[in-house]
Amino acid sequence: MFTKVLIANRGEIALRTIRACKELGLKTVAVYSEADRDALHVRFADEDVCIGPASPTESYLDMQRIIAAAEVTNAGAIHPGYGFLAENADFAEVCNSCDITFIGPTPAQIRQLGDKVNAKELMTKAGVPCTPGSDGVVASYEDAIPIAEKIGYPIILKAVAGGGGKGMRICNDVSELERGFNLCTTEAANSFNNPDLYMEKFIIGPHHVEIQIIGDSHGNYFHFGERDCSIQRRHQKLIEETPSPLMTEDLRKRMGEAAVKGAKMVGYQGVGTIEFLVNSDLEFYFMEMNTRIQVEHPVTEEAFEVDLIKDQIRVAMGEKLEYKQEDLVHKWAVIECRINAEDVEKDFRPTPGKLTGLHVPGGPGVRVDKAVYTGYTIPQYYDSMIAKLIVKGRDRAEAMMKMRNALNEFIIEGVPTTIPFHQEIFEHPDFIKGDYDIAFLETRFKQNNKKVETKENV
């Protein structure tokens, strides 16, 4: 079995994975682009290899260069992190063909679950509740009309190979359907090289709740409860928490059992997340499955006191998971804020640049996953997330208080960040009560701000 792991990623997830490998006694190899020469994951890995220029297509997305780096350093496994090649079945297949262990599910499982239409069909067979919608790909706008009339407006068009909110449009009537279909097809083709769309009933005012699962090669499957990811902007998650404010013991049990059924359906191996929409009647519907470690995995780690990255690696090594489902219970209320280098006042425009000052919050129950430091220059070529702030408390009220204090202590100088934005959210009365859904930022949060501004002007 492998004794050295190449981490095919950058930033905080690369550093996080290096730590997990070292705790398991494994050697590590960092790959980096020319823009990341001074990055911390390069400094703390046992070995490092430059794989190309700053452009992701010439470095972190270049399969041949990454495989060559693994071969030249005799790395027996590759951990893809999240993003980049993490859910690329072709890359997993190339790894296997080169006798390199891909730390993740099999190529077949990535393909089965990466195609959202196929994934929905599999979940339906497994008995997992799915949103009413089209039976597979909708070939044309003309074909979409009778389907929309059957399931009822509003509907949502989604790219089969989509992600990150791209290739998605909500249509409230037939006049919006034609324009939405054309826009989604174009965006899907440009973003994913696949123009295919499918259609679902649009659930109004739901929570976005995901279930963390893990499976091994010995037929064992477990879930670690839920994460509520409803605070989003343009389908990009900003805050995650557990327990979900709307969760009941019965709902958690039903959702967990459904997620495990879905994993068993494909014999899933490794960590994964099954995402659901939950309406006000506590009915839940399958959205998609992510076949990788999630950005927000620390929420689950802190709540259940587990190490999902180490478990992911152990599964890839063929080890048997020793959990018992009845022993996996929430021990803490946990909240995570994604800290991005973005200018909120300029429509969240990314703000790469040099960090001239950095102070990280601390204390009991406070965790910061980051890969930046004073003097570090944030590159313009990659995602704008620079840190994750995670807090835990005995209940939601304590976790909320810890998060407010931690945000106040978190000092980043040199570039604008989303810290002030998070501070506003944690003072919003509806969010404090747990009364929010996926439309919160576009509706109540902005409306509340406008009312405050009007009052002050008067």
N, C-alpha and C positions, 0 to 999 in steps of 0.2 A: 504494500500500500504506500501511497505517496507520503513523503516527508518534507516536501517543499511546495509552497503555494505561490503562484503568481497572481497578483491582484490586478485585474484588467479594468481599473477604474482610477478615480482621483478624489481629492477632497476628503471630507469627513468620513465617508463610507470606506474609503481605502484605508484610512488610519484606524477606523473601528475594526476592520477586518484583520489588519496587521496585529492588533492587540489580541484578538481572539485566537489567531494562529499561534502566537507566542505562548499563550496560556496553555495551548494544547501541545506545546513542544515542537511546533512546526517552523521551519525556516520560511522566510518570505522574500518575494521579489516584487519590487515596485516598478511599474512602467510609467513613463511620463513624457509629455510633449515638451517642446522647447520653452513653451510659456510656463510650464510647471517645474522648471529646473530647481527652484528654491522652495518647493512645496514640502510640507512636513512629512507626507507619506513617503517621499523619496529619502528624507533624512533618517527615518526610523525603521525602514525595511532593511533586511540583511544584505540585499543586493538591489541594484537598480539598473534599468535599461531605458535609454531614450529611444522612443519609437516614432519620432517624426516632428513635423512642424506643429504650430499651435492649432491649426484647423482640425476639428474632431475627425473629419473624413480621412485625414492623412495621419492620424495617430490613434486615438481611442476607439475609432470605428474601423480601423484597418485590421482585418482578421489575420492577414498574412504576417504583418509585422508583430502582432501579439503572439502568434504561434511561434514565430522565429525567436522571439525573446524567451519564450518558455523552453524551447529546445536548446538554446545556447546556454541557459542557466540550469538545465536539467530539472526544471520544475515539473513535478508529476501531476499537478492539478492547477486549475484556473478558477478563481472566484470572480464572477463578473460584477458583483455589487448590484446597483440598480441603475436603470438608464443604460445608455450606450448599447452594449451587446447582450445585456442580461436576459432579454427575452427573444433572442435571435436563434431560432432552431438550427439554421445553417451553421452558425458558429459552434453550437453545442455538438453538432454532427462532425464538424472538422476536428474539434478537440478529441472526440472519441476515435476518429480515424487515425489520429496521431498518437494514440495511446496516452492521452492526457485526460485526466478526470475533470469533467465539467461539474462544478459544484452547483447543482441545480437539478431540476427534473430532466427527464429524457427528451431528446429532440422531438419524438412523437407526441409527448405530452404538451410540450410548448406549442407545437403546431395545432393540436386538437383544441387547446384552450385559448390560443392567441387569436384564432378566427372566432369572432363573437357570435356569428350565426351558428357555427358548429358547436361552440361551447353551450349555447342556449339549448340546442337540441340534446346534448349530452345531459345537461342538468334536468331537463324535462323527463328524460328516461330514468334518471336517478330519483325522481320524485321531489325535486327542488322546485318551489314555486317560482314561476317566471312571469314577467310582464306580458300581457296580451300584445300581440304584434304580428308581423308578417311571418310566413313560413319560409324563412330563408331570405335570399337576396331579392330586392325589388329591382326589376330590370329597367324600368323606365318610369317617368312621371305619370304616363297614362295608366300603367299598372298600379301605381301608388294610390290613385284616386279611389277605387272601390275598396281597397284595404283600409284606407283612412276612414271612409264612411262606415265601414263595418265595426271598427274598434272605437270610433268616435274621437272627435277633436277635443282637446289639443293632442297632437302626436309629436313624436320626436324622431327625426332622421339621424341615423348613426352610421359612421364608416365601419365596415366589417373589420378592417385592420386598424381601427382608430385608437386614440389615446390622447390624454391631455386636453380634452375638449375640442380637438380638431375634427373637422368633418361631421359636426353636429349642428342641427338647427331645430328649433321648436316652431311648429306651424299650427296656427289657431283656426285656419279655414283653408278652403281649396285655393284661394288666391295666393296665400303664402306658401302653399305646397309646391307650386311650380318653381317659384324663385328659389325656395329653400332646397329643392331637389337639385337644381342646376348648380347652386353654390356649393353644396355638400359634395357633389360628384367631383367638381373641379378641385376643391380643397383636399379631398381624400386622395385623388390621383397625384396631386403635387406633394402631399405630405408623406404618403405611404406607398406610392406607386401602385395603388389599387383603388379604382373608383367605385367599387361595389358598396352599396348601402343596404341597410335593413331598417325596418320601421317598428316603433313601439308606441303604446299608449303613454302619453306624458302624465306622470303622477304629480299632481299639484301639491306643493308644500311638504315634501317628504324629508325625512332624515336620511343621510348617506351613512350607512352603518356597515362596517366590514368585520369579518370573522377571520382571525389568524388561525391557520391550520398547519400541521406538519404530518408527514407520513414517511415511513421507512421502507426498505426493501424486504422486510419481514412481515408485511401486511398489517402494521400498526398505524393507527390514525388518531390524532388528538386535535382538539381545538382549545384555544386560549381566550375564549370570550370575545368581546367586541371592542371596536374603536369607533367612536363617532367622529366622522370627518365632514360634517355638514357646513362648517365655516369655510367657504370657498369663494374664490374670485375667478370668474371665467373658467370654472371647472378645475382650478388649481387649488389644492388644499392648503390652508394657512394655519389652522388650529385643529388638533385632534385630542380627544379625551376618552377616558374610560373610568367608571361606567358611563354609558350613554344616559343622558337625562331622561330619556323616555323608556329606558329598559326596565323590564320586570323579570323575575326569575323564570316565569313560564316562557316569555319571549326569548330570553337568552338560551334556554334549553332547546327550544324549537329551532332557533337559528343555528345554534351549534351543531345539532344533530343533522340539519339540512346540509351544512357545510361539509361535515364528515362524509355524508352520503355522496356529495359531489366529488370529493377527493377519492373515495373508494371506486367511483365509477370508472376512473382512468388509471387506478393503481398508482396514484400520485406519490412521488418521492421527493422529499425536501420540504422547505418552507414555502408557503403560498398564502394568498389572501383572497377570500371570496367576498365580493362586494354586493351589497343589497341596498335597495330603497325600501324604507319603512314608512307607511302612511300613518295618519292620525288614528286609525282604527287598529294599529299595531299589526297590520298585514304586511308581509315582506316579500320582495320580488328580487330574483337574481338579476344582477347587472353584468358582471364580468368576473373573471378570475385573473389575478396577477401571479405569474409563475416565477416569483423572485422574492428577495427580501424587500420590504417596503421602507420608504423613507421614515415612516412613523413607527417602525418596529420597537424603538425604546419605550413607547407607551406600554406595550404589552410586557416587555422585559421588566420594567419597574413594578407594574401591577401584580405580576405573578412571580417575581423574583427568579427569572430564568435568563439564559443567554441563548438567544435564537441563532446567532451567528455560529457559535460553537456547536449547537445542535445540528445546524445545517451542514457543517463540515463533518460531523460525526456520521450523519446519514450517508454522505458521499463516500465515507470510508467503509461503509457497509455495516456499521454498528446498529444494534437494536435499541430503539427508544425504550426507556425504562419507566415512563410515566404511567400513572393510573388516572383516568379521566376524572374520577371522583375527587382526586387530590388537587386538581388544578382549579383553584378558586381565587377570586380577586382578593388581594391582601391590601391594596392601596387604591385610592383615587388618584389618577395621573392625568396631567395635561401637558401637551407639547405645543410650543410656538415655533414656527419656522421663521428664522431671522434672515431676511433677504437684503442684499445690497440694492435697494430700489428707492426711488424718490416718489413717495406717496403723493406729493403735491403735483407731480407731473405724470399722473396716470400710471404710477408704478413703473416708471422707466428704469431699467437697470443702470446701476451707477458703479461701473468698475473704477478702480483707482487704488491709491496707496493708503493703508491704514496707518494713521499717525499716532493713534492711541487706542488701547484696548484694556478694559477691566471686565473680568468675567465674574458673575455672581456665584456665591457658594453657600455653604451651610447645610444642615441636615435636610435631606429630601430634594436637593437641587443638583441636577446633572446638566452639563453642557457638552454636546457633541460638536466639535468644530475642527477645522484644520487651518485656521488663520492665526496670525500673531502680529504684534506691533512691528511695522515696517514692511509687512507683506503687501504685495500689490495684487489686487483681485483682477484676474484676466478678464477681458471682454468676450472671450470666445465660448464661455460655458454658462451653465445655469447660475442664477444670481443668488442661490441659497448659500450663506456662509456659516451658519450655525443652527443648531437645534437646541432650544431651551426646554428642559423637561423637569417638572416638579411633581412631587407626590405628597399626599396628605392622608390623614385618617378618613376624611370624607371630602366631598367636593368643595365645601366652604373653606376648609383648611388649605386645600390645593389651590383654590382661587387666590387666597390671601398670599400664599407663598409665591405664586406667579406674579402678582402685582409687585411684591417686594423685589423679586428677582429682576423683573423688567426695569424697575427703577435703578437697580444696581448695575445693570448691563450697560457699559459705556463703550461705544465704538466711535472713534473720531477719524475724520478724513473723508468719509463717504456717507451719504444719507442711507438710512436703513428703515426697515419696517417696524422698529421698536415703538415709536410713538403711535403708530397705527394700532398695534396690539394693546398698548396702554388704554387707548380709547375704547376698544372692544370690551376690555375687562372692567370698564366702568359703566357699560351700557346696562340699564335695568333689566331688559329682556334676557340678555345673555347671562346675567347674574342669576336669574331665575331658571335658567336652562330652557327658556322659551324661544327656540330658534329652529330654523330649517335651512335647506340649502339655498334659499333665496334671501336669507337674512341680510347679507351685505348689500344686495341690490335694492332692497325694499326698506325694511325698518331701520337699518343702521344709517343709511343715507338720509332717510326722511327725518329721523331723530336729530341728526346733525343740522339739517336745514331749519328745523323748528327752533333749535337752540340759537342758531345765528340770527333768525328773525327776532327772537325775544331780546337778544343782546342789542340789536340795532334799535329796537323800540326804546 
